[in-house]
Amino acid sequence: MQLVAFGVNHQTAPLAVRERIAFNTEGLPLALRDLCGHEPVREAAILSTCNRTEIYCSTPEPAKAIRWLAAYHKLKETTLEPYVYTLPRERAVKHAFRVASGLESMVLGEPQILGQMKDAVRSAEAAGTLGLVLHKLFQQTFSVAKEVRSTTQIGEASVSLASAAVRVAERIYPSISQQTVLFVGGGEMIDLASTHFGAQRPRGMTFANRTLERAQDLARRFGGNARSFNDLPEFIAGQDIVVTCTASQLPIIGKGMIESALKARRHRPMLIIDLAVPRDVEAEVAALDDVFLYTVDDLGKVIQEGRDQRQAAVGEAEAIIDAGVHEFMHWLGTREAVPTIRALRDQAERSRRHEVERALRRLARGEAPEQVLEGLSRSLTNKLLHPPTHALHDAKEADREQLVKLLERVYLTRGRE
C-alpha cells in the first residue's frame, strides 16, 4: 500500500472545476465508504473546502482512486485530469503539514483550514476509513501545525475572506453604516462574516437559513432580523449587500431573482459576495447592470495585503515542517518493515521449537545434559547463520561488497562496541 494525496485547489483549478468535485459535510461518510468499498483503497480521508478538494489515502493504485473521484461526481476523467496533482509518500506528508499550517491557503496563515482538516478526520473516523497510517499522519499534522502557529508569525496580520469582503464593500459604498446586509446560510463562514460586517454597524442585518432557528440565533447575537429562507425572493430587494455561503449543491440565487430585485430597487447598486463552493449564485448574475458579484477567487486579489509580513515566517515554518516529515517517514519506514521482522521472528521461532523438541527427545533417551545443550546451541547457530552465509556465497561480484557491509552492520557492529 502507498500513502498518497491527490486533488485540486485554488492554485491548480478554477472555481468552475472546484465546485463540481466539492463534497458537502453530510455526504462525506457515504463517499468515503464508497471509495474504500469499491476501489483498492485501504484508508481514506477527504478534505473539501471552498479552496480545495483533496483525498488522502493508502492505496497501491492511485490512478484508480482518481478515476473514482471523477466518476463519483459524474465527470469525464479527461475533464478533471489537467487540474489534479498527485503527491506520493513523503510529498503527501509534507503537503498535509503545509495545508494544516496555512502555507497552502489563499490567505497565507489563515487558521480556519486546521479546523476544517480536523472535521475531515472526524468524518473519516465516522465512516470507518481512518486506519493506523492516516491516524498517525493527521495526529502528526495537527502537532506540526500547532507548533508552526505557536512559534512563528505565520498567522500575523492575516486577512480572512470575511474581512476581505468588508474591504470590497467599503470600496463600493461610501459607508457600510448606511447599508443593509443580508446573510444567507448559517455556517462558520457566515458567522465570521457577520462578525466583520457587524463591527461596521450597518443600517440593518438580516439572516436567512434553511433552518429558521439558526437564523434566529444569529439575529439575536448580532441584533438583526431573521427571515424564512423560502421568502428570499420577497425581501432580497431591500438588501444592499448580500453575503451567501450555504452547502447547497445548486445555485439558490438566480438571475431572474436578481433582475426582479433590481427593478424593485430602481437599479440602485447591489453587492453580492458568494463565499460558497459550489457557488450559491448563478454566474449569469455577474452580467447584470448595477450588480457587483464577487466569488472566493475574486477576493483572492484583496487578501494579498499583509502577505509580506507573514511571508517572512514561511522559512521558520518550513523548517518545523521538514523536521515533522522526517519523523513521520521514519515511523512509516518502521511500519513497512514489520512484516519482514515478523517473518524473521517466525522462522527463528520454528527453528527454536524444532531444536528444543529434538533436545528433549535426546534427554529422554538418557543422553548427558551437557552434550544435549552443546548440540542444541550448535544446531541453532548453524540454522540462524545459514541464510546469510548462503547469500554471501551465491552473491554476484557486483552485489557482494554491499552485502558484506550490510551483514557486518547487522552482525558485527554490536560485537565491536
C-alpha angles and dihedrals in degrees: 000000000000127000108230140164123201138165145096133281141179090281097054105031136038121239091258089064098038093055092054094061099036119125124213117225095248093054098049099090092050092048092048093051090048091052095048093039099053105027134054090264119130099182132015144171127182124212111194121173136146089275104038149018112200134168121206112195149150111237140138091219113046092172091065091051090052090050088052091056092054094044094047090058092041094246130139111251090233089058092057101033099082092058103041123101121199119203118187128202112316093020090053091052093049091047092053090051092048093048094050091046092054096247093121096044127111084235104051108233096005111162101213095080092067091058090045091053091050089052089052090053092049089052090051090049090051090050092049093238099114107099133176097284098048092041089056092043095054095042088054090044093056092045092052093045091051091052092047093051096043099045103035135049093239092126097043116120090003114174111213127206088250094054090044088056089056090051090053090050091050090055093053101039126045090225131007088206088073095051136082118232128204121198117199115195134028109234134111095281093053090047090053094045091050090054093052096044092041089059088063091057099229120202090253140359123203127185126203125181137158086247106057092200091063091049090050091050092054091045091055092049096049101031096248141121129272121218134182114265090226091060093059095114090055100054106024090090089069093059124093095187125033120192114185134181118154134150093243115137090211132048114274097189113059135189092254092054092052094044089056091046092052092052090052090048090050087238097301105160120268126200116210120188113191110195095168130108111225088039120255094206126063110248090231089070089076090067093060119104116245092025125110108195120188126183129191090268092052090055090055091086092054096051094059088085111105092019095119092062091052093042090069089064094054093086092055091047092050091054091053091047094049091053090050092049091052091051094049095046089051089054091046090050091054090049091053090052093054096090091051092047090049091049092050092050092047091052092047091048092053090051091048094050092047093052093044091053090048091050092049090053090052091050090049089056089057100254117157112273092227092057092045092051091047091051092046094053093044093050093047091049092050093048095048094047097042097083097052095042091047090050090051093051093048097041119116117243092253092054100038098080092052091046092050091053091048094050092046089053092049101041109019109036094075091048092056095051 
